[in-house]
Amino acid sequence: MKVLITGGTTFVSRYTAEHFVALGDDVTVLNRGSRSQPDGVTLIKADKTALGDILQGKYYDVILDITAYTKEHVQCLVESGVRFNDYVLISSSAVYPETNIRPFTEEQECGANSIWGPYGTNKLEAERYIQEHVLNAYILRPPYLYGVYQNVYREAFPFDCAVQDRPFFIPGNGEMKMQFFNVSNLCRFIEIILEKHPEQKIFNVGNPETVTVKKWVEMCYDAAGKKPTLVSVDKSVNQREYFCFHDYDYELDVTKQTALMPDTRPLEEGIKEELEYYKDHFDSIYGRRPYTKFIDENPVSYKLKRVSGTIKSF
């Protein structure tokens, strides 16, 4: 296939570009050229909001729009004069209001989410534009994406704490639920929908099972060969000061995804692979937040309570 990918230099878009190159596809990436490019791709160097006629008359079997965060991003690309058969938009589960009944289904009404704010409403506007203007468009709504090339300070935080033999501070009793999806599964599902062209156009994507904060931290420490000491933090402390996820307990219904792709990569396996990548790419994380600094400087803020476990020695 001839594939056009927006982005191509960091995390999801880079992994996706390399994935389709490995399949033997003719992959073009669209970005500003400010970072190194994946091997085997053709670069179109441009700002996606100022394309001019750079894509005029070009044809692609599919556009994989990984880096569209607003309606403008989608509109500029669709109206650039580019020709294509299929369009896959990577949206977000942030388009569901947190007041919806869980698990969220594709049929539920979308709207503002107080946790995600403009990020969610902008994604929703992008979805609505593509639905109105592109016939062969698929929309994928993932939960937390993780895996090789992760550049957000999420899994890397408990990895750091494990290596430093630090206890890990968790919100409340650690039972807040989170849902994940490995970037390799995302690419595999894109392959499936391009092959099968299902009538369903919007898919929640993610692991069928959720995991508690406590279990997720234990998995991250286990990947590093450690067992965490977990410390409960009172709800009065702002969770984002010491923890790498929002105070947001939710679950996606991925039944429609599972009907097409029954198996997803186990979370434990994906976390171990991400740690191996992180060991050699420590500087790949951007926006590294000072969680440990806050913890060390504000000990009186906590109601300290050991939840389980002891630090495992080397």
Steps between C-alpha positions, in 0.01 A plus 500: 500500500589863464463636855508860624561542873475829684791532740741211486768623739373422852317221684182381325562657160864384487410147604219497241732620223756230578226237529367564149848533352574153645190368321649617171271797449604825333487735799507880487510708819378856530674711764712809548829314471621614840593149620663193351281300265436124502701292257330418174250787484454790263478835678265781402625790705215735586286641777166316488312828543684669210523236227452724198504282188765255623251211498300614199427205271693243707328165557518263799312180568458611860568802717584410860435823688683443826570859603165674442398676820252752358244539223744734324765227480257266324343766282833630369601150397169400342477828307866494387424341164632162608316195364452183703284194544485444878556733793573387856477763774654423838265673740469441874273362771504857634201571272273322751367709790607352831134501602415230242416151620806273507628323305480764227359368171531642150126571497508730802468874458832683491576838651710697744702314761608706801819298545630547145351840420581646154704194403184289495270758339760579231532129419121479477485792256764326287289182504186684395674673212641175363163326529333780303763529226662160447303191401770238564610623841564290809529650847690321777456600865780360718544525877859544629745401227837358606795310359825552312575869425281618787607860560260602777607461864266215593652151521841666523409643841451166682797365302713779649364438849568126472860550390554749785337266755243764587158422649216590266227741603155408371164678519283368781475123512639453149176359359450770234455318167697575186489353150795468264576412138840414360602696192577170324136394548384834361699441182375144469140617533557764231621219273184301570254778425683588177482137394140430604342845458229437762175695485565626853693827466570591864684264732601514863838330513682367803573196712170333597601509867569796722772504766516674836765758581644260755531218246648729234772622737578142603537405133742789437714408802488131410636580153801653678535196730368686805199489732361836605420638839170677430405806701144629502452875453196677637248642252565850635834503314484599132557170320682659206770633733633154583342255252521464122128461420190709561248405767280330244350154526349383172458206263439459127283227353721346228262224393496617137880507485522156659264355237760591235815453710439249781849516653689798638850512638513432876572815698783334696680409177461845350628670816812284502571588138450870573746482791765343275453787256507759779830370638672610178288809436480676835504841333207419271248611764376856471323693772662297776303614804650554849286244683778377726601857583146573618492178704836570664422861580146450629503199734249657739243508220446127515307264714766234468375147494679199364272318258707192426842362428856583586785620284666206334877500533735470204 
